[in-house]
Amino acid sequence: MTIWVPQLPPQGPRYRALSEAIATAIEGGELTAGERLPPQRRLADALGVTVGTVTRGYAEAERQGWLVARVGSGTYVRGAAAAPAFPTPGAECDTGLIDLSLSLPPPHPLRAEALGRALSGMARQPRLLQAAVEYQAADGLLEQRRVLAGWLATLGMTLPAEELLITQGGQHGISLALATLLRPGERLAADALTYPGLIGAAQQAHLKVDGIAMDAQGMDVEALARLCARQAPRLVYVTPDQNNPTGASLNEARRRRLVELAREYDIWLLEDGVQYLPAAARGTPLYRLAPERTLFVFSTAKVLAGGCGSASCVPPNACASGWRRASGRRAGWCRR
Ligand SMILES: Cc1ncc(COP(=O)(O)O)c(C=O)c1O
């Protein structure tokens, strides 16, 4: 029986060449959805490489979403249409580690269908098309902010459209918040296990991050109080509803204590509200408890789709103008 054997270019790492050949073969229809890939040893012999190289090549293609490995059965083509650009959260990467850096909504075909309908609807409206090719207002068009405010309301978050600022996703909102509120060298505090994008943004902004102990109720605010007594951070970043990666949510008493500490030590609160939770499952948002010092970040990535991420952020009035300066023309609508 003949097997699929790709032509690998002579240069570059073999495993990567193999994973690229798999992606090309799937995109070109040479390998089709559901098709089983050759057993690793046979492909290794045919290509003149080690079995380890084929294992790594398959793992890389799987990580990119092209393949699925079924234990005891083999490796199969997932299908071009279904291939996501990012690995499924929780999926094992070729390093053997589980990637918890992004939390993504479970895949569903309705998302692509809904996007198709929205784009066709847009294509029939010359006014919208014209608006889409123009430069956008740095903090988003009011019409867009109104739509987002409506969404937020259905999720139990009532925020005035006029105060929303549009960014290119939650990550961009976090970076802008840090750039607006803190100076290089200043300290911020976050859960000891926190969203890796926060750490990356803090490093880029030359900030120091203090990790605060946590338990099943999220951040241990008394540990934060002890830190404040020694050296208060300028900002506390927290995802009160469903921390990434632990899933812990802050209970109401801790939210109130956190706000109390923020007021006592004059600390900004960066509230990450991007995780999807139904309104009934959310606690009281910090922006409601302490509107004067809370910057709230929301993203459509978890409620709509990761690729259609756009976010709105509500800065406290005290820093809104600095924010607009920091965001400049970079803030846009649905551009990632
Ligand atoms: C807690 C948290 N905040 C922010 C983000 C970034 O949001 P976006 O994808 O809109 O940039 C993520 C993404 O996974 C996240 O898990």
The ligand as an SDF file (V2000), in Angstrom:
LIG
                    3D

 16 16  0  0  0  0  0  0  0  0999 V2000
   -7.6900   36.9780   31.4630 C   0  0  0  0  0  0  0  0  0  0  0  0
   -7.4300   37.4610   30.0570 C   0  0  0  0  0  0  0  0  0  0  0  0
   -7.3150   38.7800   29.8510 N   0  0  0  0  0  0  0  0  0  0  0  0
   -7.0890   39.2760   28.6110 C   0  0  0  0  0  0  0  0  0  0  0  0
   -6.9780   38.4460   27.5260 C   0  0  0  0  0  0  0  0  0  0  0  0
   -6.6970   39.0480   26.1730 C   0  0  0  0  0  0  0  0  0  0  0  0
   -7.8790   39.3240   25.4960 O   0  0  0  0  0  0  0  0  0  0  0  0
   -7.8420   39.5250   23.8910 P   0  0  0  0  0  0  0  0  0  0  0  0
   -7.7980   38.1650   23.3010 O   0  0  0  0  0  0  0  0  0  0  0  0
   -9.0790   40.2880   23.5680 O   0  0  0  0  0  0  0  0  0  0  0  0
   -6.5920   40.3160   23.5700 O   0  0  0  0  0  0  0  0  0  0  0  0
   -7.0720   37.0490   27.7010 C   0  0  0  0  0  0  0  0  0  0  0  0
   -6.9330   36.1230   26.5660 C   0  0  0  0  0  0  0  0  0  0  0  0
   -6.9410   34.9390   26.7050 O   0  0  0  0  0  0  0  0  0  0  0  0
   -7.3130   36.5460   29.0080 C   0  0  0  0  0  0  0  0  0  0  0  0
   -7.4170   35.2390   29.2430 O   0  0  0  0  0  0  0  0  0  0  0  0
  1  2  1  0
  2  3  1  0
  2 15  2  0
  3  4  2  0
  4  5  1  0
  5  6  1  0
  5 12  2  0
  6  7  1  0
  7  8  1  0
  8  9  2  0
  8 10  1  0
  8 11  1  0
 12 13  1  0
 12 15  1  0
 13 14  2  0
 15 16  1  0
M  END
$$$$
